[in-house]
Amino acid sequence: MLSRYDLKVGQLGLALRAMVLEEAPFASERILQTYALALLYSLTDKWKDTFCHVVVYTKHVNLGFNRGAELDDPDGLLEGSGKIIRHLRVERKEDLKQPHLRRFIRAAIKHAKGMATEKPKARRSAKKVR
């Protein structure tokens, strides 16, 4: 699947994959090919429980966090402006040495474990008023 990408970009993707699996050897991995190659990691086999993802684009790779907006980021390193998802852009081999990559992976795992132990919120049904 990586053969359509530049070798250096493919190597970045594989290095990030290895990093995630070193931090979470128990994680489930799903691979999805769309306009980019996405590797999704979950503590369960459920899509909704994905805690991080590696997305390989033509010129760079993103290490994304599905609930990244909820992670502690005092230095403002995470990119993205959506309600929930954030990512770190990796463009060069040297970027892989940044300690915050593993720190965010570990934080995302911890956050996902915390969410798994929370009790689901009760749903309120709408009552008809007459």
N, CA, C and O atoms as CSV, one atom per row, in Angstrom:
chain,resi,resn,atom,element,x,y,z
A,1,MET,N,N,0.817,-1.206,0.000
A,1,MET,CA,C,0.000,0.000,0.000
A,1,MET,C,C,0.859,1.268,0.000
A,1,MET,O,O,0.435,2.311,-0.497
A,2,LEU,N,N,2.038,1.171,0.547
A,2,LEU,CA,C,2.917,2.339,0.585
A,2,LEU,C,C,3.685,2.561,-0.715
A,2,LEU,O,O,4.353,3.583,-0.867
A,3,SER,N,N,3.600,1.626,-1.647
A,3,SER,CA,C,4.382,1.735,-2.878
A,3,SER,C,C,4.008,2.957,-3.721
A,3,SER,O,O,4.813,3.396,-4.543
A,4,ARG,N,N,2.837,3.502,-3.542
A,4,ARG,CA,C,2.434,4.682,-4.315
A,4,ARG,C,C,2.983,5.980,-3.733
A,4,ARG,O,O,2.821,7.045,-4.330
A,5,TYR,N,N,3.628,5.900,-2.581
A,5,TYR,CA,C,4.171,7.086,-1.911
A,5,TYR,C,C,5.682,7.157,-2.091
A,5,TYR,O,O,6.344,6.148,-2.334
A,6,ASP,N,N,6.205,8.356,-1.968
A,6,ASP,CA,C,7.644,8.564,-1.973
A,6,ASP,C,C,8.261,7.711,-0.861
A,6,ASP,O,O,7.683,7.583,0.219
A,7,LEU,N,N,9.414,7.137,-1.121
A,7,LEU,CA,C,10.061,6.244,-0.159
A,7,LEU,C,C,10.247,6.899,1.202
A,7,LEU,O,O,9.986,6.268,2.227
A,8,LYS,N,N,10.696,8.154,1.233
A,8,LYS,CA,C,10.938,8.841,2.508
A,8,LYS,C,C,9.639,9.026,3.295
A,8,LYS,O,O,9.627,8.891,4.518
A,9,VAL,N,N,8.560,9.331,2.598
A,9,VAL,CA,C,7.271,9.498,3.272
A,9,VAL,C,C,6.781,8.152,3.797
A,9,VAL,O,O,6.264,8.067,4.911
A,10,GLY,N,N,6.944,7.103,2.995
A,10,GLY,CA,C,6.558,5.766,3.439
A,10,GLY,C,C,7.336,5.328,4.666
A,10,GLY,O,O,6.784,4.696,5.567
A,11,GLN,N,N,8.616,5.662,4.701
A,11,GLN,CA,C,9.445,5.319,5.861
A,11,GLN,C,C,8.977,6.069,7.114
A,11,GLN,O,O,8.985,5.515,8.213
A,12,LEU,N,N,8.572,7.323,6.943
A,12,LEU,CA,C,8.031,8.075,8.087
A,12,LEU,C,C,6.769,7.404,8.609
A,12,LEU,O,O,6.580,7.269,9.818
A,13,GLY,N,N,5.912,6.987,7.696
A,13,GLY,CA,C,4.682,6.303,8.094
A,13,GLY,C,C,4.965,5.022,8.855
A,13,GLY,O,O,4.338,4.752,9.880
A,14,LEU,N,N,5.910,4.229,8.356
A,14,LEU,CA,C,6.262,2.978,9.039
A,14,LEU,C,C,6.904,3.234,10.400
A,14,LEU,O,O,6.668,2.490,11.353
A,15,ALA,N,N,7.715,4.286,10.488
A,15,ALA,CA,C,8.351,4.619,11.768
A,15,ALA,C,C,7.308,5.053,12.800
A,15,ALA,O,O,7.398,4.686,13.972
A,16,LEU,N,N,6.325,5.830,12.363
A,16,LEU,CA,C,5.261,6.241,13.292
A,16,LEU,C,C,4.405,5.038,13.688
A,16,LEU,O,O,3.980,4.929,14.838
A,17,ARG,N,N,4.154,4.146,12.747
A,17,ARG,CA,C,3.410,2.927,13.056
A,17,ARG,C,C,4.147,2.136,14.131
A,17,ARG,O,O,3.537,1.684,15.100
A,18,ALA,N,N,5.447,1.968,13.964
A,18,ALA,CA,C,6.252,1.233,14.941
A,18,ALA,C,C,6.205,1.920,16.300
A,18,ALA,O,O,6.124,1.258,17.335
A,19,MET,N,N,6.255,3.250,16.295
A,19,MET,CA,C,6.216,4.007,17.545
A,19,MET,C,C,4.896,3.774,18.275
A,19,MET,O,O,4.887,3.540,19.484
A,20,VAL,N,N,3.790,3.835,17.551
A,20,VAL,CA,C,2.476,3.612,18.174
A,20,VAL,C,C,2.401,2.196,18.730
A,20,VAL,O,O,1.931,1.995,19.850
A,21,LEU,N,N,2.855,1.222,17.966
A,21,LEU,CA,C,2.773,-0.167,18.420
A,21,LEU,C,C,3.744,-0.469,19.563
A,21,LEU,O,O,3.496,-1.384,20.348
A,22,GLU,N,N,4.838,0.280,19.669
A,22,GLU,CA,C,5.719,0.133,20.827
A,22,GLU,C,C,5.030,0.650,22.087
A,22,GLU,O,O,5.156,0.056,23.159
A,23,GLU,N,N,4.312,1.742,21.956
A,23,GLU,CA,C,3.616,2.324,23.103
A,23,GLU,C,C,2.326,1.571,23.436
A,23,GLU,O,O,1.886,1.556,24.586
A,24,ALA,N,N,1.733,0.954,22.432
A,24,ALA,CA,C,0.461,0.245,22.630
A,24,ALA,C,C,0.490,-1.088,21.870
A,24,ALA,O,O,-0.227,-1.250,20.882
A,25,PRO,N,N,1.315,-2.041,22.325
A,25,PRO,CA,C,1.420,-3.316,21.614
A,25,PRO,C,C,0.115,-4.110,21.611
A,25,PRO,O,O,-0.043,-5.045,20.826
A,26,PHE,N,N,-0.797,-3.746,22.468
A,26,PHE,CA,C,-2.083,-4.418,22.606
A,26,PHE,C,C,-3.165,-3.799,21.720
A,26,PHE,O,O,-4.300,-4.277,21.706
A,27,ALA,N,N,-2.828,-2.757,20.994
A,27,ALA,CA,C,-3.823,-2.038,20.193
A,27,ALA,C,C,-4.240,-2.818,18.954
A,27,ALA,O,O,-3.456,-3.567,18.371
A,28,SER,N,N,-5.481,-2.623,18.575
A,28,SER,CA,C,-5.980,-3.143,17.303
A,28,SER,C,C,-5.583,-2.152,16.220
A,28,SER,O,O,-5.603,-0.941,16.440
A,29,GLU,N,N,-5.230,-2.659,15.071
A,29,GLU,CA,C,-4.838,-1.801,13.949
A,29,GLU,C,C,-5.763,-2.067,12.769
A,29,GLU,O,O,-6.021,-3.213,12.403
A,30,ARG,N,N,-6.251,-0.990,12.190
A,30,ARG,CA,C,-7.050,-1.080,10.968
A,30,ARG,C,C,-6.392,-0.201,9.922
A,30,ARG,O,O,-5.865,0.867,10.234
A,31,ILE,N,N,-6.427,-0.653,8.694
A,31,ILE,CA,C,-5.832,0.113,7.606
A,31,ILE,C,C,-6.927,0.484,6.628
A,31,ILE,O,O,-7.741,-0.349,6.228
A,32,LEU,N,N,-6.929,1.744,6.255
A,32,LEU,CA,C,-7.959,2.270,5.366
A,32,LEU,C,C,-7.287,3.074,4.262
A,32,LEU,O,O,-6.522,3.996,4.544
A,33,GLN,N,N,-7.563,2.737,3.024
A,33,GLN,CA,C,-7.002,3.476,1.897
A,33,GLN,C,C,-8.094,4.325,1.261
A,33,GLN,O,O,-9.067,3.802,0.718
A,34,THR,N,N,-7.921,5.635,1.335
A,34,THR,CA,C,-8.811,6.572,0.664
A,34,THR,C,C,-7.912,7.475,-0.168
A,34,THR,O,O,-7.061,6.982,-0.908
A,35,TYR,N,N,-8.085,8.774,-0.061
A,35,TYR,CA,C,-7.169,9.695,-0.741
A,35,TYR,C,C,-5.792,9.670,-0.083
A,35,TYR,O,O,-4.820,10.163,-0.656
A,36,ALA,N,N,-5.707,9.110,1.093
A,36,ALA,CA,C,-4.460,8.924,1.831
A,36,ALA,C,C,-4.533,7.546,2.488
A,36,ALA,O,O,-5.602,6.938,2.552
A,37,LEU,N,N,-3.405,7.066,2.968
A,37,LEU,CA,C,-3.379,5.789,3.671
A,37,LEU,C,C,-3.493,6.066,5.167
A,37,LEU,O,O,-2.658,6.768,5.737
A,38,ALA,N,N,-4.515,5.520,5.793
A,38,ALA,CA,C,-4.751,5.761,7.221
A,38,ALA,C,C,-4.595,4.467,8.009
A,38,ALA,O,O,-5.157,3.433,7.644
A,39,LEU,N,N,-3.829,4.535,9.089
A,39,LEU,CA,C,-3.651,3.432,10.023
A,39,LEU,C,C,-4.324,3.854,11.319
A,39,LEU,O,O,-3.930,4.852,11.923
A,40,LEU,N,N,-5.324,3.115,11.750
A,40,LEU,CA,C,-6.123,3.489,12.910
A,40,LEU,C,C,-5.851,2.543,14.067
A,40,LEU,O,O,-5.757,1.331,13.876
A,41,TYR,N,N,-5.724,3.100,15.277
A,41,TYR,CA,C,-5.382,2.303,16.455
A,41,TYR,C,C,-6.434,2.468,17.539
A,41,TYR,O,O,-6.836,3.581,17.878
A,42,SER,N,N,-6.869,1.334,18.074
A,42,SER,CA,C,-7.934,1.306,19.067
A,42,SER,C,C,-7.579,0.331,20.180
A,42,SER,O,O,-6.828,-0.621,19.972
A,43,LEU,N,N,-8.121,0.578,21.348
A,43,LEU,CA,C,-7.945,-0.348,22.466
A,43,LEU,C,C,-8.942,-1.493,22.376
A,43,LEU,O,O,-8.823,-2.495,23.082
A,44,THR,N,N,-9.926,-1.331,21.496
A,44,THR,CA,C,-10.924,-2.367,21.236
A,44,THR,C,C,-10.957,-2.572,19.723
A,44,THR,O,O,-10.119,-2.028,19.004
A,45,ASP,N,N,-11.883,-3.323,19.260
A,45,ASP,CA,C,-12.040,-3.487,17.816
A,45,ASP,C,C,-13.072,-2.517,17.250
A,45,ASP,O,O,-13.480,-2.645,16.096
A,46,LYS,N,N,-13.489,-1.560,18.049
A,46,LYS,CA,C,-14.521,-0.624,17.601
A,46,LYS,C,C,-13.892,0.639,17.021
A,46,LYS,O,O,-12.958,1.198,17.594
A,47,TRP,N,N,-14.414,1.081,15.877
A,47,TRP,CA,C,-13.939,2.307,15.230
A,47,TRP,C,C,-14.040,3.500,16.162
A,47,TRP,O,O,-13.142,4.341,16.200
A,48,LYS,N,N,-15.126,3.579,16.911
A,48,LYS,CA,C,-15.364,4.742,17.778
A,48,LYS,C,C,-14.332,4.858,18.899
A,48,LYS,O,O,-14.198,5.918,19.510
A,49,ASP,N,N,-13.612,3.789,19.167
A,49,ASP,CA,C,-12.623,3.788,20.238
A,49,ASP,C,C,-11.202,4.091,19.744
A,49,ASP,O,O,-10.241,3.951,20.501
A,50,THR,N,N,-11.069,4.500,18.494
A,50,THR,CA,C,-9.750,4.820,17.952
A,50,THR,C,C,-9.127,5.948,18.766
A,50,THR,O,O,-9.727,7.013,18.913
A,51,PHE,N,N,-7.933,5.720,19.293
A,51,PHE,CA,C,-7.275,6.752,20.108
A,51,PHE,C,C,-6.262,7.554,19.306
A,51,PHE,O,O,-5.994,8.712,19.625
A,52,CYS,N,N,-5.697,6.946,18.267
A,52,CYS,CA,C,-4.793,7.702,17.404
A,52,CYS,C,C,-4.755,7.083,16.023
A,52,CYS,O,O,-5.232,5.970,15.802
A,53,HIS,N,N,-4.177,7.830,15.103
A,53,HIS,CA,C,-4.075,7.363,13.731
A,53,HIS,C,C,-2.829,7.949,13.076
A,53,HIS,O,O,-2.356,9.025,13.443
A,54,VAL,N,N,-2.321,7.224,12.115
A,54,VAL,CA,C,-1.197,7.670,11.299
A,54,VAL,C,C,-1.754,7.794,9.885
A,54,VAL,O,O,-2.297,6.832,9.343
A,55,VAL,N,N,-1.621,8.964,9.295
A,55,VAL,CA,C,-2.134,9.168,7.942
A,55,VAL,C,C,-0.977,9.571,7.042
A,55,VAL,O,O,-0.286,10.556,7.299
A,56,VAL,N,N,-0.778,8.795,5.982
A,56,VAL,CA,C,0.306,9.023,5.038
A,56,VAL,C,C,-0.250,9.803,3.843
A,56,VAL,O,O,-1.138,9.333,3.132
A,57,TYR,N,N,0.288,10.988,3.645
A,57,TYR,CA,C,-0.070,11.838,2.510
A,57,TYR,C,C,1.100,11.812,1.523
A,57,TYR,O,O,2.091,11.123,1.767
A,58,THR,N,N,1.003,12.539,0.432
A,58,THR,CA,C,2.050,12.487,-0.582
A,58,THR,C,C,3.364,13.109,-0.128
A,58,THR,O,O,4.427,12.660,-0.556
A,59,LYS,N,N,3.322,14.138,0.732
A,59,LYS,CA,C,4.560,14.831,1.114
A,59,LYS,C,C,4.849,14.805,2.620
A,59,LYS,O,O,5.907,15.269,3.047
A,60,HIS,N,N,3.941,14.280,3.416
A,60,HIS,CA,C,4.146,14.239,4.859
A,60,HIS,C,C,3.244,13.175,5.481
A,60,HIS,O,O,2.440,12.539,4.799
A,61,VAL,N,N,3.398,13.001,6.781
A,61,VAL,CA,C,2.595,12.054,7.551
A,61,VAL,C,C,2.048,12.793,8.772
A,61,VAL,O,O,2.745,13.600,9.386
A,62,ASN,N,N,0.812,12.511,9.107
A,62,ASN,CA,C,0.223,13.071,10.331
A,62,ASN,C,C,0.087,11.973,11.373
A,62,ASN,O,O,-0.315,10.850,11.072
A,63,LEU,N,N,0.430,12.324,12.600
A,63,LEU,CA,C,0.116,11.484,13.748
A,63,LEU,C,C,-1.071,12.169,14.394
A,63,LEU,O,O,-0.936,13.232,15.000
A,64,GLY,N,N,-2.229,11.556,14.260
A,64,GLY,CA,C,-3.462,12.191,14.718
A,64,GLY,C,C,-4.021,11.562,15.970
A,64,GLY,O,O,-3.762,10.402,16.291
A,65,PHE,N,N,-4.799,12.370,16.667
A,65,PHE,CA,C,-5.413,11.930,17.926
A,65,PHE,C,C,-6.907,12.223,17.851
A,65,PHE,O,O,-7.323,13.378,17.759
A,66,ASN,N,N,-7.699,11.168,17.892
A,66,ASN,CA,C,-9.131,11.296,17.677
A,66,ASN,C,C,-9.836,12.140,18.730
A,66,ASN,O,O,-10.910,12.679,18.463
A,67,ARG,N,N,-9.263,12.265,19.903
A,67,ARG,CA,C,-9.817,13.141,20.933
A,67,ARG,C,C,-8.727,14.114,21.384
A,67,ARG,O,O,-8.602,14.441,22.565
A,68,GLY,N,N,-7.950,14.559,20.410
A,68,GLY,CA,C,-6.804,15.417,20.673
A,68,GLY,C,C,-7.132,16.740,21.325
A,68,GLY,O,O,-6.316,17.276,22.075
A,69,ALA,N,N,-8.307,17.279,21.057
A,69,ALA,CA,C,-8.703,18.547,21.672
A,69,ALA,C,C,-8.881,18.392,23.180
A,69,ALA,O,O,-8.899,19.382,23.912
A,70,GLU,N,N,-9.010,17.159,23.639
A,70,GLU,CA,C,-9.194,16.896,25.066
A,70,GLU,C,C,-7.873,16.570,25.763
A,70,GLU,O,O,-7.847,16.370,26.978
A,71,LEU,N,N,-6.785,16.517,25.006
A,71,LEU,CA,C,-5.471,16.224,25.597
A,71,LEU,C,C,-4.810,17.507,26.072
A,71,LEU,O,O,-5.020,18.577,25.501
A,72,ASP,N,N,-4.017,17.388,27.117
A,72,ASP,CA,C,-3.266,18.523,27.638
A,72,ASP,C,C,-2.185,18.917,26.632
A,72,ASP,O,O,-1.355,18.090,26.255
A,73,ASP,N,N,-2.194,20.164,26.203
A,73,ASP,CA,C,-1.244,20.649,25.202
A,73,ASP,C,C,-0.803,22.074,25.566
A,73,ASP,O,O,-1.120,23.022,24.848
A,74,PRO,N,N,-0.071,22.225,26.683
A,74,PRO,CA,C,0.298,23.568,27.148
A,74,PRO,C,C,1.181,24.346,26.177
A,74,PRO,O,O,1.183,25.576,26.200
A,75,ASP,N,N,1.929,23.649,25.329
A,75,ASP,CA,C,2.822,24.327,24.381
A,75,ASP,C,C,2.168,24.574,23.027
A,75,ASP,O,O,2.803,25.129,22.130
A,76,GLY,N,N,0.906,24.172,22.864
A,76,GLY,CA,C,0.195,24.401,21.614
A,76,GLY,C,C,0.807,23.680,20.419
A,76,GLY,O,O,0.861,24.236,19.322
A,77,LEU,N,N,1.266,22.449,20.623
A,77,LEU,CA,C,1.914,21.691,19.554
A,77,LEU,C,C,0.929,21.020,18.604
A,77,LEU,O,O,1.229,20.823,17.426
A,78,LEU,N,N,-0.231,20.675,19.113
A,78,LEU,CA,C,-1.217,19.980,18.291
A,78,LEU,C,C,-1.851,20.937,17.290
A,78,LEU,O,O,-2.175,22.078,17.621
A,79,GLU,N,N,-2.023,20.461,16.074
A,79,GLU,CA,C,-2.626,21.253,15.008
A,79,GLU,C,C,-4.056,20.796,14.773
A,79,GLU,O,O,-4.407,19.649,15.049
A,80,GLY,N,N,-4.876,21.703,14.262
A,80,GLY,CA,C,-6.261,21.384,13.941
A,80,GLY,C,C,-7.194,22.356,14.613
A,80,GLY,O,O,-6.901,22.888,15.684
A,81,SER,N,N,-8.317,22.582,13.975
A,81,SER,CA,C,-9.264,23.557,14.517
A,81,SER,C,C,-10.658,22.978,14.704
A,81,SER,O,O,-11.595,23.701,15.042
A,82,GLY,N,N,-10.797,21.677,14.485
A,82,GLY,CA,C,-12.097,21.045,14.669
A,82,GLY,C,C,-12.441,20.895,16.138
A,82,GLY,O,O,-11.652,21.262,17.008
A,83,LYS,N,N,-13.605,20.361,16.410
A,83,LYS,CA,C,-14.068,20.208,17.789
A,83,LYS,C,C,-13.281,19.157,18.566
A,83,LYS,O,O,-13.124,19.282,19.780
A,84,ILE,N,N,-12.781,18.121,17.883
A,84,ILE,CA,C,-12.208,16.995,18.618
A,84,ILE,C,C,-10.815,16.579,18.129
A,84,ILE,O,O,-9.896,16.464,18.939
A,85,ILE,N,N,-10.645,16.356,16.850
A,85,ILE,CA,C,-9.410,15.763,16.323
A,85,ILE,C,C,-8.287,16.789,16.235
A,85,ILE,O,O,-8.497,17.937,15.845
A,86,ARG,N,N,-7.081,16.342,16.610
A,86,ARG,CA,C,-5.865,17.145,16.479
A,86,ARG,C,C,-4.770,16.249,15.911
A,86,ARG,O,O,-4.886,15.024,15.946
A,87,HIS,N,N,-3.709,16.856,15.388
A,87,HIS,CA,C,-2.624,16.067,14.815
A,87,HIS,C,C,-1.283,16.778,14.947
A,87,HIS,O,O,-1.203,17.975,15.223
A,88,LEU,N,N,-0.241,15.990,14.739
A,88,LEU,CA,C,1.125,16.483,14.659
A,88,LEU,C,C,1.634,16.134,13.269
A,88,LEU,O,O,1.504,14.991,12.831
A,89,ARG,N,N,2.198,17.082,12.587
A,89,ARG,CA,C,2.704,16.878,11.230
A,89,ARG,C,C,4.162,16.417,11.295
A,89,ARG,O,O,4.975,17.020,11.995
A,90,VAL,N,N,4.486,15.362,10.571
A,90,VAL,CA,C,5.837,14.817,10.522
A,90,VAL,C,C,6.289,14.860,9.068
A,90,VAL,O,O,5.691,14.218,8.205
A,91,GLU,N,N,7.350,15.622,8.803
A,91,GLU,CA,C,7.809,15.799,7.429
A,91,GLU,C,C,9.206,15.238,7.165
A,91,GLU,O,O,9.560,14.936,6.025
A,92,ARG,N,N,9.996,15.104,8.239
A,92,ARG,CA,C,11.388,14.666,8.074
A,92,ARG,C,C,11.725,13.601,9.101
A,92,ARG,O,O,11.075,13.482,10.140
A,93,LYS,N,N,12.734,12.845,8.793
A,93,LYS,CA,C,13.201,11.791,9.703
A,93,LYS,C,C,13.552,12.378,11.076
A,93,LYS,O,O,13.305,11.746,12.103
A,94,GLU,N,N,14.119,13.569,11.091
A,94,GLU,CA,C,14.508,14.220,12.356
A,94,GLU,C,C,13.306,14.496,13.257
A,94,GLU,O,O,13.435,14.516,14.481
A,95,ASP,N,N,12.142,14.708,12.654
A,95,ASP,CA,C,10.924,14.971,13.438
A,95,ASP,C,C,10.568,13.795,14.340
A,95,ASP,O,O,9.930,13.976,15.378
A,96,LEU,N,N,10.976,12.603,13.950
A,96,LEU,CA,C,10.655,11.399,14.732
A,96,LEU,C,C,11.336,11.381,16.093
A,96,LEU,O,O,10.921,10.637,16.982
A,97,LYS,N,N,12.368,12.185,16.265
A,97,LYS,CA,C,13.108,12.232,17.528
A,97,LYS,C,C,12.455,13.137,18.565
A,97,LYS,O,O,12.897,13.184,19.713
A,98,GLN,N,N,11.422,13.845,18.177
A,98,GLN,CA,C,10.759,14.766,19.102
A,98,GLN,C,C,10.051,13.975,20.210
A,98,GLN,O,O,9.192,13.142,19.921
A,99,PRO,N,N,10.407,14.231,21.474
A,99,PRO,CA,C,9.820,13.447,22.576
A,99,PRO,C,C,8.310,13.648,22.733
A,99,PRO,O,O,7.624,12.800,23.304
A,100,HIS,N,N,7.801,14.764,22.229
A,100,HIS,CA,C,6.360,14.992,22.387
A,100,HIS,C,C,5.516,14.013,21.575
A,100,HIS,O,O,4.336,13.839,21.880
A,101,LEU,N,N,6.076,13.371,20.558
A,101,LEU,CA,C,5.313,12.381,19.797
A,101,LEU,C,C,4.869,11.242,20.715
A,101,LEU,O,O,3.683,10.921,20.791
A,102,ARG,N,N,5.819,10.645,21.399
A,102,ARG,CA,C,5.484,9.543,22.316
A,102,ARG,C,C,4.653,10.029,23.502
A,102,ARG,O,O,3.774,9.315,23.986
A,103,ARG,N,N,4.932,11.224,23.959
A,103,ARG,CA,C,4.175,11.779,25.080
A,103,ARG,C,C,2.690,11.893,24.724
A,103,ARG,O,O,1.828,11.558,25.536
A,104,PHE,N,N,2.396,12.365,23.512
A,104,PHE,CA,C,0.997,12.473,23.093
A,104,PHE,C,C,0.370,11.107,22.849
A,104,PHE,O,O,-0.812,10.914,23.131
A,105,ILE,N,N,1.138,10.163,22.331
A,105,ILE,CA,C,0.600,8.807,22.142
A,105,ILE,C,C,0.208,8.227,23.497
A,105,ILE,O,O,-0.886,7.683,23.650
A,106,ARG,N,N,1.096,8.341,24.476
A,106,ARG,CA,C,0.798,7.817,25.820
A,106,ARG,C,C,-0.400,8.531,26.444
A,106,ARG,O,O,-1.234,7.901,27.094
A,107,ALA,N,N,-0.482,9.836,26.247
A,107,ALA,CA,C,-1.616,10.605,26.784
A,107,ALA,C,C,-2.924,10.167,26.126
A,107,ALA,O,O,-3.956,10.077,26.790
A,108,ALA,N,N,-2.881,9.897,24.827
A,108,ALA,CA,C,-4.087,9.459,24.120
A,108,ALA,C,C,-4.531,8.076,24.602
A,108,ALA,O,O,-5.727,7.815,24.730
A,109,ILE,N,N,-3.572,7.198,24.866
A,109,ILE,CA,C,-3.895,5.866,25.392
A,109,ILE,C,C,-4.536,6.004,26.771
A,109,ILE,O,O,-5.565,5.387,27.047
A,110,LYS,N,N,-3.934,6.804,27.621
A,110,LYS,CA,C,-4.468,7.011,28.974
A,110,LYS,C,C,-5.874,7.602,28.909
A,110,LYS,O,O,-6.766,7.185,29.647
A,111,HIS,N,N,-6.062,8.568,28.027
A,111,HIS,CA,C,-7.379,9.193,27.873
A,111,HIS,C,C,-8.410,8.169,27.394
A,111,HIS,O,O,-9.537,8.138,27.889
A,112,ALA,N,N,-8.021,7.334,26.431
A,112,ALA,CA,C,-8.934,6.317,25.913
A,112,ALA,C,C,-9.303,5.304,26.993
A,112,ALA,O,O,-10.456,4.883,27.084
A,113,LYS,N,N,-8.331,4.914,27.806
A,113,LYS,CA,C,-8.619,3.981,28.904
A,113,LYS,C,C,-9.580,4.619,29.902
A,113,LYS,O,O,-10.493,3.961,30.400
A,114,GLY,N,N,-9.372,5.899,30.189
A,114,GLY,CA,C,-10.266,6.615,31.096
A,114,GLY,C,C,-11.684,6.687,30.564
A,114,GLY,O,O,-12.647,6.535,31.316
A,115,MET,N,N,-11.810,6.916,29.281
A,115,MET,CA,C,-13.146,6.986,28.680
A,115,MET,C,C,-13.820,5.625,28.691
A,115,MET,O,O,-15.042,5.540,28.819
A,116,ALA,N,N,-13.038,4.558,28.559
A,116,ALA,CA,C,-13.606,3.212,28.551
A,116,ALA,C,C,-14.160,2.839,29.919
A,116,ALA,O,O,-15.089,2.037,30.009
A,117,THR,N,N,-13.603,3.409,30.984
A,117,THR,CA,C,-14.078,3.073,32.329
A,117,THR,C,C,-15.216,3.975,32.796
A,117,THR,O,O,-15.874,3.679,33.793
A,118,GLU,N,N,-15.449,5.074,32.079
A,118,GLU,CA,C,-16.558,5.958,32.446
A,118,GLU,C,C,-17.878,5.282,32.126
A,118,GLU,O,O,-17.995,4.549,31.143
A,119,LYS,N,N,-18.863,5.536,32.964
A,119,LYS,CA,C,-20.194,5.012,32.696
A,119,LYS,C,C,-20.838,5.879,31.624
A,119,LYS,O,O,-20.691,7.101,31.639
A,120,PRO,N,N,-21.555,5.248,30.689
A,120,PRO,CA,C,-22.223,6.054,29.673
A,120,PRO,C,C,-23.268,6.962,30.303
A,120,PRO,O,O,-23.936,6.588,31.268
A,121,LYS,N,N,-23.398,8.153,29.747
A,121,LYS,CA,C,-24.384,9.100,30.251
A,121,LYS,C,C,-25.775,8.611,29.886
A,121,LYS,O,O,-26.001,8.084,28.796
A,122,ALA,N,N,-26.685,8.791,30.801
A,122,ALA,CA,C,-28.066,8.375,30.560
A,122,ALA,C,C,-28.659,9.225,29.440
A,122,ALA,O,O,-28.461,10.438,29.382
A,123,ARG,N,N,-29.369,8.574,28.579
A,123,ARG,CA,C,-30.035,9.289,27.494
A,123,ARG,C,C,-31.435,9.661,27.949
A,123,ARG,O,O,-32.149,8.860,28.551
A,124,ARG,N,N,-31.796,10.860,27.656
A,124,ARG,CA,C,-33.144,11.304,28.008
A,124,ARG,C,C,-34.020,11.198,26.777
A,124,ARG,O,O,-33.647,11.626,25.685
A,125,SER,N,N,-35.162,10.632,26.971
A,125,SER,CA,C,-36.084,10.540,25.850
A,125,SER,C,C,-36.975,11.775,25.853
A,125,SER,O,O,-37.329,12.306,26.906
A,126,ALA,N,N,-37.318,12.206,24.688
A,126,ALA,CA,C,-38.179,13.380,24.553
A,126,ALA,C,C,-39.603,12.990,24.920
A,126,ALA,O,O,-40.125,11.975,24.460
A,127,LYS,N,N,-40.213,13.808,25.750
A,127,LYS,CA,C,-41.604,13.553,26.148
A,127,LYS,C,C,-42.492,14.515,25.385
A,127,LYS,O,O,-42.174,15.691,25.205
A,128,LYS,N,N,-43.603,13.979,24.949
A,128,LYS,CA,C,-44.567,14.829,24.257
A,128,LYS,C,C,-45.349,15.623,25.281
A,128,LYS,O,O,-45.816,15.094,26.289
A,129,VAL,N,N,-45.475,16.876,25.000
A,129,VAL,CA,C,-46.268,17.744,25.884
A,129,VAL,C,C,-47.592,17.992,25.201
A,129,VAL,O,O,-47.634,18.378,24.033
A,130,ARG,N,N,-48.684,17.769,25.933
A,130,ARG,CA,C,-50.000,17.983,25.347
A,130,ARG,C,C,-50.673,19.143,25.968
A,130,ARG,O,O,-51.799,19.476,25.597
